Amino acid sequence: MAFDFPASPSTGQVFTPAGGPAYQYDGEKWKGGQVSGPQTEQFFDLSGKTSLAVTIPTWAKSARITLTTLCSVAYQNYMRWSIDGTTFISSTDYITAGFYHGANATFNTQGAVTLANLPLTIQNGAPTVPDIVDIILTTQTPAGNQFNMLTRSWAYGTTLLSTHVFYHHYSNLTALINATSLKAFLVFNDGTAWGAGSQMKVEWIGDAASVPISNAIADCPSDGGEYVRVNGVWRLKSQSFDFTGKATQDVVVPPSAKMASITASIQPTATAGGLYAQFSGDGTTFLTSSNYFSNGPYHTVSPAQYLTQSGRTGTGWELSGGHDNSTVPIIATVEMSLQRASDANFTYRSHSASYHSTTAYFTAWYSGYVASSVVPGILAIKALRFYGVTGKAGSVLSVEWIY
C-alpha cells in the first residue's frame, strides 16, 4: 500500500495514515514503526518560532539536547523549567556559572549569577553564523537535591567566535527543592523568530527497565522462521525445515500468503521415489484423491533426449522426476499458488534435477493444477505436505512466502 505523505514536512512531524503505522520525518526521510507513544528521541523544527515547550517523559532521568539556531537580528537563546508541565519558573532563582573563550584568545570566568532564566548562549550578532548548543539536563532527583544542567555553546558575539561552558542549577526556591522531577522545559529567544534550518533534537535517557515498551519494536516470534516488519507488524517471510530422517513435512501456510516459492535438496535413503506435494483447505485434512494433474517436458542424459510427460493424475503434484539413486540428491525449485478465484484452479510449476538408472540425469520442468470443480469450497490453501522420499543427513526444504 502506498501512502500519501505530506509534501513539505517539517522535522519532527508525525504522519499516521489510515491502515498504517505512525511515521516521523527526521529532516531527510520518513521513519516508521517507533513513533507511537513516548519516544527515546524527538526532533523539532524551530523555524519561524520564538519558543518551544517540550514535555518530559515520566520515565526519563536525564536528557541530551542539541540545538542549531539562526536569526535575522542579534539574539540570545534561553531555557526555563517546569515542575507541573505548564507553568515555567520565571523568578530569579536560576544560578549560572562557568567559563568562556573568545576568538581574541582569552579565557574568562563567569561568576555565579542569579537570573530569571538559563542562558544557553551569548548574544549572537551575526545573522549568517548559527548558534550551536549541546545540553545535558537532569530531569529526576531526590527531594532536597538540585536539578543541574551543563551547557556547551558556540556563538558569534562581541569576542567574535565564542565558546561557552556553563553550569546551571537553582537557588533556594522551595518548590524546586521539594520536587523530584521536571515535567517540561521551554526554549526561547529574545522575541525574533528563528530562521530556516533552526532545529532541536532531544534524546531521553533512562534505565532500560523503565523505558515504556511502546518505545520499542516487539521482537519477532522465535519459531525459526525469518520475519520482516510490514506496516508495523511482523510477517513471516521464509522457513527452512530439516528433512533428515523425515518421510513427510507438513507446513502451515501463513494467513494472506498468495504464493509459495519452494527450494528442496533431499538426499534419499532409499533407491526409489520422488518429491511430491499435497495441500489442505482446513489446515489438517489433506486432499489425497487422484485429482492432482501434472505434465511438462523433461530431459534425460542417457539416452540424450527431450521428452514430454503428456499429463497424468495422481494423489499429489509431481515436483521432481523419478529417482532411484541413494547417493545423488533430488534438487527442486517450485512455485505454487495458494489462493484462487472461485472459477480458477490451484496451480504449480517445478524445475527439478534427479537421477534414474534408465535415464541417468533427469531434468524436468513440470506444471499442473487441481481443478476448481474438485475443491469448490476451498479458495485458500491452509497447509502443504511434502513427501515421497525419506531424507538422509543434509536434506533440507525451504519455503518463501509471497503476499
For each residue, the residues with C-beta under 8 A, 3 or more apart:
1: 19 20 231
2:
3: 15 17 20 23
4: 17
5: 9 15 17 23 30
6: 9 13 15
7:
8:
9: 5 6 13 15 25 30
10: 13 25 45 47
11: 25 26 27 43 44 45 199
12: 24 25 26 42 43 44 45
13: 6 9 10 24 25 45
14: 22 23 24 25 35
15: 3 5 6 9 22 23 24 25 30
16: 20 21 22 23
17: 3 4 5 20 23
18:
19: 1 231
20: 1 3 16 17 23 32 231 232
21: 16 32 33 35 36 231 232
22: 14 15 16 32 35 36
23: 3 5 14 15 16 17 20 30 31 32 35
24: 12 13 14 15 30 31 32 35 39 43
25: 9 10 11 12 13 14 15 29 30 31 43
26: 11 12 29 30 31 43
27: 11 43 199
28:
29: 25 26
30: 5 9 15 23 24 25 26
31: 23 24 25 26 34 35
32: 20 21 22 23 24 35 232
33: 21 217 229 232
34: 31 39 215 216 217
35: 14 21 22 23 24 31 32 39
36: 21 22 214
37: 212 214 215
38: 57 59 204 212 214 215
39: 24 34 35 42 204 215
40: 203 204 211 215
41: 201 202 203 204
42: 12 39 54 201 202 204
43: 11 12 24 25 26 27 199 200 201 202
44: 11 12 52 54 199 200 201 202
45: 10 11 12 13 198 199
46: 49 52 67 69 187 194 198 199 200
47: 10 193 194 195 196 197 198 199
48: 193 194
49: 46 52 193 194 198
50: 188 189 191 192 193 194
51: 186 187 188 189
52: 44 46 49 186 187 188 200
53: 82 88 184 185 186
54: 42 44 184 185 186 187 202
55: 85 183 184
56: 60 63 139 181 182 183 184 185 204
57: 38 60 204 206 212
58: 181
59: 38 204 206 207 210 211 212
60: 56 57 63 139 140 204 205 206
61: 138 139 140 205 206 207 210
62: 136 137 138 139 140 205 206
63: 56 60 135 136 137 139 202 203 204 205
64: 134 135 136 202 203 205
65: 133 134 135 136 137 200 201 202 203
66: 132 133 134 135 200 201
67: 46 77 120 131 132 133 135 187 198 199 200
68: 130 131 132 133 197 198 199 200
69: 46 77 130 131 133 189 194 195 198
70: 127 128 130 131 194 195 196 197 198
71: 74 75 124 127 189 192 193 194 195 198
72: 127 192 195
73: 127 192
74: 71 123 124 125 190
75: 71 123 124 189 190 192
76: 119 120 121 122 123 124 189 190
77: 67 69 119 120 121 131 133 153 187 188 189
78: 117 118 119 120 187 188 189
79: 117 118 120 135 149 185 186 187 188
80: 88 89 90 94 117 118 185 186 188
81: 88 89 118 147 176 182 184 185 186
82: 53 85 86 87 88 89 182 183 184 185 186
83: 89 175 176 179 181 182 183
84: 87 183
85: 55 82 183 184
86: 82 184
87: 82 84
88: 53 80 81 82 184 185 186
89: 80 81 82 83 93 94 170 173 175 176
90: 80 116 117
91: 116 173
92: 114 115 116
93: 89 114 116 170 171 172 173 176
94: 80 89 114 115 116 117 118 168 169 170 171
95: 112 113 114 115 168 169 170 171
96: 110 112 113 115 118 119 166 167 168
97: 110 111 112 113 166 167
98: 109 110 151 164 165 166 167
99: 107 108 109 110 164 165
100: 107 108 110 122 159 162 163 164 165
101: 106 107 108 162 163 164
102: 105 106 108 157 159 160 161 162
103: 159 160 161 162
104: 159 160
105: 102
106: 101 102 159
107: 99 100 101
108: 99 100 101 102
109: 98 99
110: 96 97 98 99 100 113 164 166
111: 97
112: 95 96 97
113: 95 96 97 110
114: 92 93 94 95 171
115: 92 94 95 96 118 119
116: 90 91 92 93 94
117: 78 79 80 90 94
118: 78 79 80 81 94 96 115 149 151 168
119: 76 77 78 96 115 122 166
120: 67 76 77 78 79 131 133 135 151 153 187
121: 76 77 124 131 133 153 155 164
122: 76 100 119 153 155 157 158 162 164
123: 74 75 76 155 157 158
124: 71 74 75 76 121 129 131 155 156 157
125: 74 156 157 158
126: 129 156
127: 70 71 72 73 195
128: 70
129: 124 126 155 156 161
130: 68 69 70 197 198
131: 67 68 69 70 77 120 121 124 153 154 155
132: 66 67 68 153 154 155
133: 65 66 67 68 69 77 120 121 151 152 153 154
134: 64 65 66 151 152 153
135: 63 64 65 66 67 79 120 149 150 151 152
136: 62 63 64 65 149 150
137: 62 63 65 147 148 149 182 185
138: 61 62 141 147 148 149
139: 56 60 61 62 63 147 181 182
140: 60 61 62 180 181 182
141: 138 145 146 147 180 181
142: 145 180
143: 177 178 179 180
144: 177 178
145: 141 142
146: 141 169 170 176 177
147: 81 137 138 139 141 169 170 176 179 182
148: 137 138 167 168 169
149: 79 118 135 136 137 138 167 168 169
150: 135 136 165 166 167 168
151: 98 118 120 133 134 135 164 165 166 167 168
152: 133 134 135 163 164 165
153: 77 120 121 122 131 132 133 134 163 164 166
154: 131 132 133 161 162 163 164
155: 121 122 123 124 129 131 132 161 162 164
156: 124 125 126 129 160 161 162
157: 102 122 123 124 125 160 162
158: 122 123 125
159: 100 102 103 104 106 162
160: 102 103 104 156 157
161: 102 103 129 154 155 156
162: 100 101 102 103 122 154 155 156 157 159
163: 100 101 152 153 154
164: 98 99 100 101 110 121 122 151 152 153 154 155
165: 98 99 100 150 151 152
166: 96 97 98 110 119 150 151 153
167: 96 97 98 148 149 150 151
168: 94 95 96 118 148 149 150 151
169: 94 95 146 147 148 149
170: 89 93 94 95 146 147 173 176
171: 93 94 95 114
172: 93 177
173: 89 91 93 170 176 177
174: 177 178
175: 83 89 178 179
176: 81 83 89 93 146 147 170 173 179
177: 143 144 146 172 173 174
178: 143 144 174 175
179: 83 143 147 175 176 182
180: 140 141 142 143
181: 56 58 83 139 140 141
182: 56 81 82 83 137 139 140 147 179 185
183: 55 56 82 83 84 85
184: 53 54 55 56 81 82 85 86 88
185: 53 54 56 79 80 81 82 88 137 182
186: 51 52 53 54 79 80 81 82 88
187: 46 51 52 54 67 77 78 79 120 200
188: 50 51 52 77 78 79 80
189: 50 51 69 71 75 76 77 78 192 194
190: 74 75 76
191: 50
192: 50 71 72 73 75 189
193: 47 48 49 50 71
194: 46 47 48 49 50 69 70 71 189 198
195: 47 69 70 71 72 127 198
196: 47 70
197: 47 68 70 130
198: 45 46 47 49 67 68 69 70 71 130 194 195
199: 11 27 43 44 45 46 47 67 68
200: 43 44 46 52 65 66 67 68 187
201: 41 42 43 44 65 66
202: 41 42 43 44 54 63 64 65
203: 40 41 63 64 65
204: 38 39 40 41 42 56 57 59 60 63
205: 60 61 62 63 64
206: 57 59 60 61 62 210 211
207: 59 61 210 211
208: 211
209:
210: 59 61 206 207
211: 40 59 206 207 208 215 216
212: 37 38 57 59 215
213: 216 218
214: 36 37 38
215: 34 37 38 39 40 211 212
216: 34 211 213
217: 33 34 229
218: 213 234
219: 222
220: 227 229 234
221: 225 227 234
222: 219
223:
224: 239 240
225: 221 236 237 238 239
226: 236 237 238 239
227: 220 221 234 235 236 237
228: 234 235 237
229: 33 217 220 232 233 234 235
230: 233 234 235
231: 1 19 20 21
232: 20 21 32 33 229
233: 229 230
234: 218 220 221 227 228 229 230
235: 227 228 229 230 254 403
236: 225 226 227 239 254 257 401
237: 225 226 227 228 400 401
238: 225 226 398 399 400 401
239: 224 225 226 236 251 398 399
240: 224 396 397 398 399
241: 249 251 396 397 398 399
242: 246 395 396
243: 246 249 264 266 391 395 396 397
244: 391 392 393 394 395
245: 390 391
246: 242 243 249 390 391 395
247: 387 389 390
248: 385 386 387
249: 241 243 246 385 386 387 397
250: 383 384 385
251: 239 241 383 384 385 386 399
252: 283 382 383
253: 257 260 338 380 381 382 383 384 401
254: 235 236 257 401
255:
256: 403
257: 236 253 254 260 338 339 401 402 403
258: 337 338 339 402 403
259: 335 336 337 338 401 402
260: 253 257 334 335 336 338 384 399 400 401 402
261: 333 334 335 399 400 402
262: 319 332 333 334 335 336 386 397 398 399 400
263: 332 333 334 397 398 400
264: 243 275 319 330 331 332 333 334 386 396 397 398
265: 329 330 331 394 395 396 397
266: 243 275 329 330 389 391 395 396 397
267: 326 329 391 392 393 394 395
268: 271 273 323 325 326 329 330 389 390 391 392
269: 326 389 390 391 392
270: 273 326 389 390
271: 268 324 325 326
272: 323 324
273: 268 270 323 324 388 389
274: 318 319 320 321 322 323 330 354 388 389
275: 264 266 319 320 330 332 352 386 387 388 389
276: 314 315 316 317 318 319 386 387 388
277: 316 317 319 334 336 348 384 385 386 387
278: 286 287 288 292 315 316 317 384 385 387
279: 286 287 346 370 381 383 384 385
280: 283 284 285 286 287 381 382 383 384 385
281: 285 287 375 377 378 380 381 382
282: 285 382
283: 252 280 382 383
284: 280 383
285: 280 281 282
286: 278 279 280 383 385
287: 278 279 280 281 291 292 370 374 375
288: 278 315 316
289: 315 374
290: 313 314 315
291: 287 313 370 371 374
292: 278 287 313 314 315 316 317 368 370
293: 311 312 313 368 369 370 371
294: 309 311 312 313 314 317 318 366 367 368
295: 308 309 310 311 312 366 367 368
296: 308 309 349 364 365 366 367 368
297: 306 307 308 309 364 365
298: 306 307 308 309 321 362 363 364 365 366
299: 305 306 307 362 363 364
300: 303 304 305 307 356 359 360 361 362 363
301: 304 359 360 361 362
302: 359 360
303: 300 359
304: 300 301
305: 299 300
306: 297 298 299
307: 297 298 299 300
308: 295 296 297 298
309: 294 295 296 297 298 312 364 366
310: 295
311: 293 294 295
312: 293 294 295 309
313: 290 291 292 293 294
314: 276 290 292 294 317 318
315: 276 278 288 289 290 292
316: 276 277 278 288 292 385 387 388
317: 276 277 278 292 294 314 348 350 366 368
318: 274 276 294 314 321 350 364 366 368
319: 262 264 274 275 276 277 332 334 348 350 352 366 386
320: 274 275 323 330 332 350 352 353 354 364 388
321: 274 298 318 352 354 356 362 363 364 366
322: 274 354 356 362
323: 268 272 273 274 320 328 330 354 355 356 362 389
324: 271 272 273 355 356 357
325: 268 271 328 355 356 357
326: 267 268 269 270 271 392
327:
328: 323 325 354 355
329: 265 266 267 268 394 395
330: 264 265 266 268 274 275 320 323 352 353 354 389
331: 264 265 352 353 354
332: 262 263 264 275 319 320 350 351 352 353
333: 261 262 263 264 350 351 352
334: 260 261 262 263 264 277 319 348 349 350 351
335: 259 260 261 262 348 349 350
336: 259 260 262 277 346 347 348 384
337: 258 259 340 346 347 348
338: 253 257 258 259 260 346 380 381
339: 257 258 379 380 381
340: 337 344 345 346 372 379 380
341: 344 379
342: 372 376 379
343: 372
344: 340 341 372
345: 340 369 370 371 372
346: 279 336 337 338 340 369 370 375 381
347: 336 337 367 368 369
348: 277 317 319 334 335 336 337 367 368 369
349: 296 334 335 365 366 367 368
350: 317 318 319 320 332 333 334 335 364 365 366 367
351: 332 333 334 363 364 365
352: 275 319 320 321 330 331 332 333 363 364 366
353: 320 330 331 332 361 362 363
354: 274 320 321 322 323 328 330 331 361 362 364
355: 323 324 325 328 360 361 362
356: 300 321 322 323 324 325 359 360 362
357: 324 325
358:
359: 300 301 302 303 356 362
360: 300 301 302 355 356
361: 300 301 353 354 355
362: 298 299 300 301 321 322 323 353 354 355 356 359
363: 298 299 300 321 351 352 353
364: 296 297 298 299 309 318 320 321 350 351 352 354
365: 296 297 298 349 350 351
366: 294 295 296 298 309 317 318 319 321 349 350 352
367: 294 295 296 347 348 349 350
368: 292 293 294 295 296 317 318 347 348 349
369: 293 345 346 347 348
370: 279 287 291 292 293 345 346 374 375
371: 291 293 345 374 375
372: 340 342 343 344 345 375 376
373: 376
374: 287 289 291 370 371
375: 281 287 346 370 371 372 378
376: 342 372 373
377: 281
378: 281 375 381
379: 339 340 341 342
380: 253 281 338 339 340
381: 253 279 280 281 338 339 346 378 384
382: 252 253 280 281 282 283
383: 250 251 252 253 279 280 283 284 286
384: 250 251 253 260 277 278 279 280 336 381 399
385: 248 249 250 251 277 278 279 280 286 316
386: 248 249 251 262 264 275 276 277 319 397
387: 247 248 249 275 276 277 278 316
388: 273 274 275 276 316 320
389: 247 266 268 269 270 273 274 275 323 330
390: 245 246 247 268 269 270
391: 243 244 245 246 266 267 268 269 394 395
392: 244 267 268 269 326 395
393: 244 267
394: 244 265 267 329 391
395: 242 243 244 246 265 266 267 329 391 392
396: 240 241 242 243 264 265 266
397: 240 241 243 249 262 263 264 265 266 386
398: 238 239 240 241 262 263 264
399: 238 239 240 241 251 260 261 262 384
400: 237 238 260 261 262 263
401: 236 237 238 253 254 257 259 260
402: 257 258 259 260 261
403: 235 256 257 258
